[in-house]
Amino acid sequence: MTALVNQDQLMEWTAFKQRGALEVWLKKNRVNYTYGKGNKIITTLAAINKALLGEAVSNEEENDFT
């Protein structure tokens, strides 16, 4: 399993103040994400790297949210 990145971390890293803006940004940048406890956004470092850096990830990591 890869490292999880939660909504609070994503908002801090991207400097978004509103969840809706964060979701739009994630979709625009093709970062796969889902919702965790409390309906908060979660993703993985592998999903972020794949979308933003074009890095290849292993099949196990790639299937985290598909």
N, C-alpha and C positions, 0 to 999 in steps of 0.2 A: 504494500500500500504506500502511496506517496503522501507527502506532507500536505495537509489541508490548509487552506487559506480562508479565513472567515470574512464576513462582511465588514467588520470593524477594521481589519487589516487592509482590505481592499480600499475602503474609503480613505484611510490614512495615506496609503501609497499613492492613490490617484488624486487626492485632495477634493474629492466630491463631498458635498454636504448632504445631498439628497440621494436616497436609495434609487429612485427612478432614473436619475442621471447616470448612476453607476451601472444599472441594468442596460441602459441604452449603449453605454460605452463598451460593456462586455459583449453585447450582441454585435455591435459594429466591428469590433476587433476579433470576433469569432472565438471568444473564450467560452468553452463549455462550462456551465455552472448548474447548480441545483439549489434546493432549499433545505436547510437543516432545521434544528430545533428553533422554535419561535419564528418560523418562516423566514429565517435569515439566509442570505446568500452564502453559499460555500462553493469553493472550487479547489483545484490542486495546483501545486507548482508546475507539475507536468503539463496541465492544460494551458496555463499561462505561457510557459515556455514554448509550447507547440504553436500557439496562436501568434504570439508576438515576436518570437525569434526564429520560427520555422524549424525548431530543433526536432529531430526524430526522437520518438519515445518508444519504449518497448511496448509490445502488445498488451501486457498487463496494465501498464500505466495508461495507455490509450483508451482502454475500456472502462476506466473509472466511472465515467458519467454517461456512457452511451447505452 
